[in-house]
Amino acid sequence: IARRLTMSLKRKGIEILTDCKVKGIKKNNQNLEVLVSTSEGEKKLETEKVLLAAGRVPELGNIDVQGLGIKLDRRAIKVDEKMRTNIPGIYAVGDVVGKIMLAHVASREGIVAVENISGKEVLMDYRAVPNCVFSMPEVASVGLTEEEARKENDNIKVSKFPFMANGKALGMGETEGMVKIIADGDTLELLGVHILGAHASDLIAEGTLALSIEATAEEIVNAIHAHPTLAETIAEAAEGITGKPIHLARA
């Protein structure tokens, strides 16, 4: 998926540098000059704007953690599955707990915290968290990558289905992309779903639900998917796992 996205962005004229470090940024007339250290030596890049998106860290500056006696796990607030800290009545959610720093994860953590505050018993589950990259084309994933799955299980099945073979994608003129499904080789339970293509961030919801309820590829195949829709790409990829793809010739 990453390789295909890289190729797509390069075709659009975007230069991508990996395994490098920014050593400095300085003004050069109306532009900015960025000095980058790469494996091949230093390189100067001139640009109008620089966007720094180097990750997140828990921001505890406005919280009297020591005064309250709240325990930390490294630089984050330590919580249990109910989002409770070690201090009764104090809950924490979002980036300050240092888990998966995504808005939709923080939202779910907040719901779990409030449900428990109101007397219900709800546990936070991080096993099926969708990740989305809003590039063009989009990228979305949930669950294990193929490499991660192989480390945990020698017997897995992998299936890929291209957007090029989907009627809706053809009609939209959005044929770039694919769906990749990783499943257990014995039970066919889905272990990971990865999507590159139009509306990937919307399509990943089906994969997230499937992993949440431990669905199998057979169950995905047996669910009727509306036609013509991009969602059919997920069903077709699942058909590849069960050994009976319809709209893609088997190798």
N, C-alpha and C positions, 0 to 999 in steps of 0.2 A: 504494500500500500504506500509506504513512504517513498519507495523508489519511483513508483508510478506518478505520485504527486510531484516529486522533484522534477521528473521529466516534463510533466505538464507545465509547471511554472517556468522552467527554462525555455520551453517553446514560446512562452509569452514574453520572453526577453528579460526575465528576472534572474539575476545572478545570485547564487546561493553558495555561501562559504560555511563549511562546518569544521569542527576541530580547530578553532582559532580563538584568539583573545583580542579584545579591544584594548589597546595600550594608551590611547589618548584621542581627544577630540578638540579641535581648535577651529576658530573662525578663519575663513579665507575669503575676503571680500564679502559678498552676500551669501556665500555658501558655507558649509561645514566640511572640514577635512578630518576623516577618521583614519587613524593609524591602526592597522590590524596585523597581529602576529600570526602567521600560518606555518604549516609544516614546511612550506617552500620559502619561508622568509617573510619579511615585512612587506605590507602592501598598503598603499594610500587610496582611500575612497573619497570622492567628492560628491556631496549631496546637499539638497536644500534643507532636509529635515532629518533628525535622528530620533527614532523611537526606541526607548529602553524598555524591554520586556523580559527581564532576567529572572522572573520568578517571584515568589511571595515568601514572607516570613511572618510569624504571629506578631501582632502589634499589641503589646501589653503596657505601653507607656502610660495610659490613662487608668490602669487598673492597679490598685494597691494590693498586689498579690501577697507580698510579705506580711503586710499589716493584717490581711484577712486570714492568713495561714493557709492559703491555697497551694496545694502541691503542684509541682511542674514536672513534665516529662521532657527533658532537655529544655527547649525554649518555649514550649507550649503548655497550656493548662491540661492537667491530667483529668480525664473523665472516664466513666464507665459506659456500658451499653445504653444506659438511660440518660446519658449526657449529664450525670451528676458529678460534681467535684467532691473532694473529700470533706467539704464543709456542708452540713445539712442546710437545705434551702437554697444553695447556690448551684446554678447550672451554667454550663458554657457551651456555645455552639460556634460554628464558623471557623475562620482561619486561626483564631486563638487556640483552638484545640489541636492544630497541626496535623489533621488527618488529610483528607483529599480536598484541596483548596479550590473548590468550584462552587459557583453560586447555587446550583441546584442541590448540591450536597449540603450546603449550609442551611438551605431552606428545609430540607428533610430533617436535619438535625434539630432545627428549631421546632418543627412539628412534634418530633419525638419528645423533646424536652417539655413542651407545653402539655402533651398528652399525659406524661408522667406526673407533672405538677398537678394536673386535674384529677389524679387518682387512678388513671388507667395504667396498664403495664405494657409498654411498647419498647422494643429494643431496636437500636440502630444497626442496620445491616449494610456493610460496605462491599459485599460480594459482587453486586451487579450495579456498578456505577458507570453510566455512559460518559464518554469523553468526546467532545466535538471540536473540530477545527473549522472555523468559518472562512475557509479559503475558497477559491473558485478553481476546480470543483471542491466541494466540501469533503471532509473526512470525519468519520465517526466510528467509535469502537466501544465494545463492552466485553468484559471477561478476559480470558487468557489469549496471548498471542500464540502463534504456532510454536515458536521457540520455547515459550514458558510451558505450554501444554506437553511438549515432548520431554521436558525435564521431569515432569510429574508422572507421565504415563507413556510408556513405549508404544502402546496401541491406540493411536488416534486416527481419525479420518479427516481429510481436508477437502473442501469443495469450493470452487470459484465459479461465479457466473457473471458474464460481462453485460454491462448496460447496452452494448451494441445489439444484443439479442433480445432486448425488451421492447415491445411495441410502443409503450408510452414514451420511453426515452427516445425512440426513433422519431415519434411524432413531435416531441418537444425540441428535437435537434440537440439533445443532451446525451450523446452516446458515449461520452468519455467516463470510464469508471467501471467498478466491479463490486460484487459482494463476495466476501470470503467467510466461510463458516468452518469452525473447528469443532469436532465432536468426539466423544469417547468411542473407541472402535468397537466395543462390546455392546454397551447400552444405547449408543447413539445420542446420549444426552449432550446438549449443546454446551461447549466450554468457552467459546468465544465467537463473536460476530464482528466483522470489520468491513466498513463500507467506504468506498471512494466514489463520489459522483453527486449529481444533483439531488438536493434534499436529503443528503445522508443524515443530517442532524435530526430530521423528522423520522426517517426510516428506522433509525437505531432503537426507537421505542419498542418495536416488536422484539428485537434481540434482547433488550433489557428485560422485558416481561418474561421472555422464554427462559433466560438464565435465572430470574427470580423464582420461577415456579419449577425449575429443573426440568423443563420441557425437552423432548427428544426431537430429532429431525423428522421422524415419522409423524409426530403430532403437528409439526409445522406444515408438512406436506398435506396432511389430512384436513387442515383448516382451509376453507375456500377463501381465496384472495380475489378481490374484485378485478375485473379486466375492462379496459386497459389501465393498469396502475404501475407505478415504480415498485410498489410493495411486492409485486410478483417476482422481482429479482431475488428476494429472500426465500420465497417458496421454491424457486428454481434451484437456488444454491443448496437448499435442504434436500431437494430431489437428488442432487449429486451425491449427497451423503448416503441416502438410502439405496443408491445404485440404479435409479431409474429416471434420469433426466429426460425431459421431453423436447425442449427447444434448443438443445445443445448436443452436438454429436459427441459420443464418448470416444476417448482416445484408444 
